[in-house]
């Protein structure tokens, strides 16, 4: 069965990610399928709005296929660069889409799942939502515009999310600016039905509710306003809050070279998503050559020992040089957005 299902329901275009056994994790073909559907519907007068959901009951999307990235690191077959090149253009298309784009962020929404949801115009979370950018735990960084999005969140909260990779429920996902509206999960089917005949704002207002309180309003989060990792950890020591302890443990376990890279990416992030994605694309491609990325994936999903051995320090390179290398140009291979500008007869397929 197809990994991306598309349907026309009244004036709604519905996209369903259909890899429930893999928590709807994205691959190249899926990104192409989503992008092609959005391009087709962009100028279709019969489609007033688009919604994206995930098959199964566990996730909208758990991110990208990191096992495939691990194989690419070992073989250097170019598949990761191709995947990111399509995926990042898809993120921009969602951000710039001229019609309402509704993301049903029910269940797990991580990494690339944030990329296909948080850039949309209407982001809906439920009591089941567990959202985040956990990449620092595998030696990578919040890409798909993650550093762009989190740099615009409240300072301490955005840094906390980026540097710890923690997962958040509905209220905190809204507080981070990654979602807009809470709808109880049992009401999602009726909301989808309404979207076939009603415009997005009217339909959502009928079913929206108030989520349970989160944690990002708590005092301990302000520890992440400190200027360095040691200072953050020192500030967190002053709190006995269980969430503060979890954040402390997550930051301690995070890949140190990833943390430094995230700090610099967020420092450079601006208001232009396209420009920030060009920067993230450079960093992602160069990250394939950093040993921490392969080691992080190995520990998390290959050997599953959950005990990465980070390469600190990296021989022949200062920490500053190591970070700076991620921003070097990619001659002849920079990210462009050609797929978004071509005619429908020349779509990505």
Secondary structure as GFF3:
##gff-version 3
##sequence-region A 1 349
A	DSSP	beta_strand	4	9	.	.	.	ID=ss1
A	DSSP	beta_strand	12	17	.	.	.	ID=ss2
A	DSSP	three_ten_helix	20	22	.	.	.	ID=ss3
A	DSSP	alpha_helix	28	42	.	.	.	ID=ss4
A	DSSP	beta_strand	49	54	.	.	.	ID=ss5
A	DSSP	beta_strand	59	61	.	.	.	ID=ss6
A	DSSP	alpha_helix	66	75	.	.	.	ID=ss7
A	DSSP	alpha_helix	79	95	.	.	.	ID=ss8
A	DSSP	beta_strand	100	105	.	.	.	ID=ss9
A	DSSP	beta_strand	108	110	.	.	.	ID=ss10
A	DSSP	alpha_helix	112	115	.	.	.	ID=ss11
A	DSSP	beta_strand	122	125	.	.	.	ID=ss12
A	DSSP	beta_strand	130	132	.	.	.	ID=ss13
A	DSSP	three_ten_helix	135	138	.	.	.	ID=ss14
A	DSSP	alpha_helix	146	151	.	.	.	ID=ss15
A	DSSP	alpha_helix	155	164	.	.	.	ID=ss16
A	DSSP	alpha_helix	170	175	.	.	.	ID=ss17
A	DSSP	beta_strand	181	183	.	.	.	ID=ss18
A	DSSP	three_ten_helix	185	187	.	.	.	ID=ss19
A	DSSP	alpha_helix	188	195	.	.	.	ID=ss20
A	DSSP	alpha_helix	200	207	.	.	.	ID=ss21
A	DSSP	beta_strand	208	209	.	.	.	ID=ss22
A	DSSP	three_ten_helix	219	225	.	.	.	ID=ss23
A	DSSP	alpha_helix	229	236	.	.	.	ID=ss24
A	DSSP	alpha_helix	242	253	.	.	.	ID=ss25
A	DSSP	alpha_helix	256	268	.	.	.	ID=ss26
A	DSSP	alpha_helix	273	287	.	.	.	ID=ss27
A	DSSP	alpha_helix	291	297	.	.	.	ID=ss28
A	DSSP	pi_helix	298	302	.	.	.	ID=ss29
A	DSSP	alpha_helix	319	324	.	.	.	ID=ss30
A	DSSP	three_ten_helix	325	327	.	.	.	ID=ss31
A	DSSP	alpha_helix	338	341	.	.	.	ID=ss32
A	DSSP	three_ten_helix	344	346	.	.	.	ID=ss33
###
